[in-house]
Amino acid sequence: EQDRIAAQQAEQQRIAAEQAEAQRQAALKAEQDRIVAQQAEQARIAEAQRQAAEQERLRIQEEQRRIAQQQAEACCCAMRRC
């Protein structure tokens, strides 16, 4: 009878240990998923910032081209008056 009780207790301890390990693994998986999601969000933000910087670069480049064209036209107009 004592052996049966001891075996039953050992089995219960084994099951409890397995459940604790499963909970630990689930917590680790949840943390990994959170980190992966955070990294994906950071990558999305970085890409949005890169695109915004590229758009700003193109806007400045176009503005510089427009100013240069205006200056060239003003120079041509001034030369025709001479």
Contact map, one row per residue, 1 for C-alpha under 8 A:
1111100000000000000000000000000000000000000000000000000000000000000000000000000000
1111110000000000000000000000000000000000000000000000000000000000000000000000000000
1111111000000000000000000000000000000000000000000000000000000000000000000000000000
1111111100000000000000000000000000000000000000000000000000000000000000000000000000
1111111110000000000000000000000000000000000000000000000000000000000000000000000000
0111111111000000000000000000000000000000000000000000000000000000000000000000000000
0011111111100000000000000000000000000000000000000000000000000000000000000000000000
0001111111110000000000000000000000000000000000000000000000000000000000000000000000
0000111111111000000000000000000000000000000000000000000000000000000000000000000000
0000011111111100000000000000000000000000000000000000000000000000000000000000000000
0000001111111110000000000000000000000000000000000000000000000000000000000000000000
0000000111111111000000000000000000000000000000000000000000000000000000000000000000
0000000011111111100000000000000000000000000000000000000000000000000000000000000000
0000000001111111110000000000000000000000000000000000000000000000000000000000000000
0000000000111111111000000000000000000000000000000000000000000000000000000000000000
0000000000011111111100000000000000000000000000000000000000000000000000000000000000
0000000000001111111110000000000000000000000000000000000000000000000000000000000000
0000000000000111111111000000000000000000000000000000000000000000000000000000000000
0000000000000011111111100000000000000000000000000000000000000000000000000000000000
0000000000000001111111110000000000000000000000000000000000000000000000000000000000
0000000000000000111111111000000000000000000000000000000000000000000000000000000000
0000000000000000011111111100000000000000000000000000000000000000000000000000000000
0000000000000000001111111110000000000000000000000000000000000000000000000000000000
0000000000000000000111111111000000000000000000000000000000000000000000000000000000
0000000000000000000011111111100000000000000000000000000000000000000000000000000000
0000000000000000000001111111110000000000000000000000000000000000000000000000000000
0000000000000000000000111111111000000000000000000000000000000000000000000000000000
0000000000000000000000011111111100000000000000000000000000000000000000000000000000
0000000000000000000000001111111110000000000000000000000000000000000000000000000000
0000000000000000000000000111111111000000000000000000000000000000000000000000000000
0000000000000000000000000011111111100000000000000000000000000000000000000000000000
0000000000000000000000000001111111110000000000000000000000000000000000000000000000
0000000000000000000000000000111111111000000000000000000000000000000000000000000000
0000000000000000000000000000011111111100000000000000000000000000000000000000000000
0000000000000000000000000000001111111110000000000000000000000000000000000000000000
0000000000000000000000000000000111111111000000000000000000000000000000000000000000
0000000000000000000000000000000011111111100000000000000000000000000000000000000000
0000000000000000000000000000000001111111110000000000000000000000000000000000000000
0000000000000000000000000000000000111111111000000000000000000000000000000000000000
0000000000000000000000000000000000011111111100000000000000000000000000000000000000
0000000000000000000000000000000000001111111110000000000000000000000000000000000000
0000000000000000000000000000000000000111111111000000000000000000000000000000000000
0000000000000000000000000000000000000011111111100000000000000000000000000000000000
0000000000000000000000000000000000000001111111110000000000000000000000000000000000
0000000000000000000000000000000000000000111111111000000000000000000000000000000000
0000000000000000000000000000000000000000011111111100000000000000000000000000000000
0000000000000000000000000000000000000000001111111110000000000000000000000000000000
0000000000000000000000000000000000000000000111111111000000000000000000000000000000
0000000000000000000000000000000000000000000011111111100000000000000000000000000000
0000000000000000000000000000000000000000000001111111110000000000000000000000000000
0000000000000000000000000000000000000000000000111111111000000000000000000000000000
0000000000000000000000000000000000000000000000011111111100000000000000000000000000
0000000000000000000000000000000000000000000000001111111110000000000000000000000000
0000000000000000000000000000000000000000000000000111111111000000000000000000000000
0000000000000000000000000000000000000000000000000011111111100000000000000000000000
0000000000000000000000000000000000000000000000000001111111110000000000000000000000
0000000000000000000000000000000000000000000000000000111111111000000000000000000000
0000000000000000000000000000000000000000000000000000011111111100000000000000000000
0000000000000000000000000000000000000000000000000000001111111110000000000000000000
0000000000000000000000000000000000000000000000000000000111111111000000000000000000
0000000000000000000000000000000000000000000000000000000011111111100000000000000000
0000000000000000000000000000000000000000000000000000000001111111110000000000000000
0000000000000000000000000000000000000000000000000000000000111111111000000000000000
0000000000000000000000000000000000000000000000000000000000011111111100000000000000
0000000000000000000000000000000000000000000000000000000000001111111110000000000000
0000000000000000000000000000000000000000000000000000000000000111111111000000000000
0000000000000000000000000000000000000000000000000000000000000011111111100000000000
0000000000000000000000000000000000000000000000000000000000000001111111110000000000
0000000000000000000000000000000000000000000000000000000000000000111111111000000000
0000000000000000000000000000000000000000000000000000000000000000011111111100000000
0000000000000000000000000000000000000000000000000000000000000000001111111110000000
0000000000000000000000000000000000000000000000000000000000000000000111111111000000
0000000000000000000000000000000000000000000000000000000000000000000011111111100000
0000000000000000000000000000000000000000000000000000000000000000000001111111110000
0000000000000000000000000000000000000000000000000000000000000000000000111111111000
0000000000000000000000000000000000000000000000000000000000000000000000011111111100
0000000000000000000000000000000000000000000000000000000000000000000000001111111110
0000000000000000000000000000000000000000000000000000000000000000000000000111111111
0000000000000000000000000000000000000000000000000000000000000000000000000011111111
0000000000000000000000000000000000000000000000000000000000000000000000000001111111
0000000000000000000000000000000000000000000000000000000000000000000000000000111111
0000000000000000000000000000000000000000000000000000000000000000000000000000011111
